[in-house]
Amino acid sequence: MTDASTTDEPTAANDKAAIKAFFDALPEGQGGLNDKMGVEIIEASTEKVVATMPVAGNTQPYGLLHGGASIALAETLGSTGAGLHAATLGKLAVGVDINATHHRSATSGLVTGTATAIHLGRSSASYDVVITDERGRRVCTSRITCSLIDSDRVFKA
């Protein structure tokens, strides 16, 4: 797999207009949850998706980054990559499995999630997701698998 972000040319991976166009084509855009959580996708391709999310506003009662927020970020990243892959096949991606291990807490600043494709097939796509704090320390590791389905299963006439 290649890393399109290393090129100087605008691509779907590093061109904010291309990323926006992808989400604008979806019925609900990025969905309301990403807006509420402050998720900003900064790179997106079938092979790699990167986004940031503020810790503030996404904490549990002890002031630590909520584990569910980390999982929501991981699902956003994996589903975005899988959605881009599915689009090349004329399909849609829907999440079917996600797991996460929380390694350390984050209490402030931004966390960055990076999803890397580990399987891009005709009927499924899987991603490893690593979420780090601003010091580059691993906060969470997740794996997500999406099923690639025909669009008529979702959008019925």
Buried (B, 14 or more C-beta within 10 A) or exposed (E): EEEBBEEEEEBBBBBEEBBEEBBEEEEEEBBEBBEEBBBBBBBBBBBBBBBBBBBEEBBEEEEBBBBEBBBBBBBBBBBBBBBBBBBEBEBBBBBEEBEBEBEEBBEEBBBBBBBBBBEBEEEBBBBBBBBBBEEEEEBBBBBBBBBBBEEEEEEEE
